Amino acid sequence: MASFVVLAPDDNEEQAVIIRDGFSLLALILPFLWLLWHRLWFAAAMVILASIGLGAAMQLLPDWVTVFAVASMLVSLFIALEGNAMRIASKERQGWRLRAIVEAQNRATAEEIYFAPSDKAAGSAPVKPEATLLARQTLGRQTPGGQTGAQSANAGPALGLLDYENKG
């Protein structure tokens, strides 16, 4: 099962964005174009500069071609592993808030779980057994530690290689 992060701007659940947290095969194959597609301009500029630098280094130091080729593959692997975390951090910098983390088989199931009515008494459809809602946070709800949902979402260790803190 995959984890999907649900982000939405304040008081607008209809514009919610669901991002799969994890590896992206397309980002491994075409990291620069993948970053441009997701409007991660600064990261795309850094990847193109690194690619140009590694290409120039291959020409200047032909004995080290293998090292530079491996370095180029590692850049692509990093984008494949951390690209979706960069997308999530970008949305949070734009003022979007973490609404939920949904564990599901695919994106369609994650959308179904998130947008399903949560009131069992109202006769809502039961949640599928292969998918569960891990966390549903609202900005005003208090957690046992006395923090609001938005504050507790940023506490604790990072799931990826980098820890993106929301200082908003």
C-alpha positions in Angstrom: 0.0 0.0 0.0 1.1 3.5 -0.7 0.8 6.7 1.3 -0.9 9.7 -0.2 -0.6 13.2 1.3 -3.7 15.4 1.0 -3.0 19.1 0.9 -5.6 21.9 0.6 -5.7 25.7 0.9 -7.4 27.1 3.9 -11.1 26.5 4.0 -11.3 25.0 0.5 -11.5 21.2 0.5 -12.6 21.2 -3.2 -9.1 22.3 -4.3 -7.4 19.5 -2.4 -4.4 17.9 -4.0 -3.4 14.3 -3.4 0.3 13.5 -3.8 1.7 10.0 -3.6 4.5 9.9 -1.1 7.3 7.8 -2.5 9.4 6.8 -5.5 8.6 8.2 -8.9 9.8 6.2 -11.9 9.3 9.1 -14.4 11.4 11.3 -12.2 14.2 8.7 -12.3 14.1 8.6 -16.1 13.5 12.3 -16.9 14.3 14.3 -13.7 14.6 17.7 -15.3 11.3 17.4 -17.3 9.5 15.9 -14.2 10.6 18.9 -12.1 9.4 21.3 -14.8 6.1 19.5 -15.1 5.5 19.9 -11.4 6.7 23.6 -11.4 9.7 23.0 -9.2 11.7 25.7 -11.0 14.6 26.1 -8.6 15.2 22.3 -8.3 15.0 22.0 -12.1 17.6 24.7 -12.5 19.9 23.0 -10.0 19.5 19.6 -11.9 20.3 21.2 -15.2 23.3 23.0 -13.8 24.5 19.7 -12.2 24.0 17.9 -15.5 25.9 20.5 -17.4 28.7 20.5 -14.8 29.0 16.7 -14.9 29.0 16.6 -18.7 31.8 19.2 -18.8 33.7 17.2 -16.2 33.4 14.1 -18.3 34.9 15.9 -21.3 37.8 17.4 -19.2 38.6 14.3 -17.2 38.1 11.3 -19.4 39.7 8.9 -16.8 36.9 9.8 -14.4 34.0 9.2 -16.8 32.6 6.3 -14.7 32.6 8.4 -11.5 30.7 11.3 -13.2 28.2 8.9 -14.9 27.5 7.3 -11.5 27.1 10.9 -10.0 24.6 11.7 -12.7 22.6 8.6 -12.0 22.6 9.5 -8.3 21.2 12.9 -9.0 18.3 11.2 -10.9 17.8 8.7 -8.1 17.7 11.5 -5.5 15.0 13.3 -7.6 13.1 10.1 -7.9 13.1 9.5 -4.2 12.6 13.0 -2.9 10.7 14.7 -5.8 7.3 14.2 -4.2 8.5 15.5 -0.9 9.7 18.6 -2.7 6.2 18.9 -4.2 4.6 18.7 -0.8 7.1 21.2 0.7 6.4 23.6 -2.2 2.6 23.5 -1.6 3.2 24.1 2.2 5.3 27.1 1.4 2.4 28.4 -0.7 0.1 28.3 2.3 -1.5 24.9 1.7 -2.2 22.8 4.8 -1.8 19.1 5.4 -5.3 17.7 5.7 -4.7 14.0 5.8 -2.4 11.1 5.1 -4.3 8.3 3.4 -3.0 4.8 2.9 -4.4 3.2 -0.2 -3.7 0.9 -3.2 -4.0 3.7 -5.7 -4.8 7.4 -6.1 -8.5 6.8 -7.0 -9.0 4.8 -3.8 -7.2 7.5 -1.8 -9.6 10.1 -3.2 -12.6 7.9 -2.4 -11.4 7.5 1.2 -10.6 11.1 1.8 -13.8 12.5 0.3 -16.1 9.8 1.8 -18.4 11.1 4.5 -17.0 10.3 8.0 -20.3 10.1 9.8 -21.3 6.4 10.2 -24.8 7.3 11.5 -25.6 9.2 8.4 -25.4 5.9 6.4 -22.1 6.6 4.6 -20.4 3.9 2.6 -18.0 1.7 4.6 -14.3 2.2 4.2 -12.6 -0.5 2.0 -10.5 -2.9 4.0 -7.5 -2.5 1.8 -7.2 1.2 2.6 -7.3 3.1 5.8 -7.3 6.8 6.8 -4.2 7.4 8.9 -4.8 11.0 10.0 -7.4 13.6 9.4 -6.4 16.9 10.8 -8.2 20.2 11.2 -6.4 23.4 12.2 -8.4 24.0 15.4 -8.4 20.5 16.9 -6.2 20.0 19.9 -3.9 16.9 20.2 -3.1 15.2 23.5 0.2 17.2 23.6 -1.8 20.5 23.5 -0.7 21.3 19.9 -3.1 22.1 17.1 -3.3 19.7 14.2 -1.1 21.9 12.0 1.6 22.0 14.7 1.6 18.3 15.4 1.9 17.5 11.7 5.4 19.1 11.6 6.6 17.4 14.8 8.8 14.3 14.7 11.3 12.8 12.3 11.1 13.1 8.6 10.0 10.2 6.4 12.3 11.0 3.5 16.0 11.9 3.2 15.4 15.6 4.0 13.4 17.2 6.8 11.2 20.0 5.4 9.9 22.1 8.3 6.9 24.3 7.8 7.7 27.6 9.7 4.4 29.3 8.9 
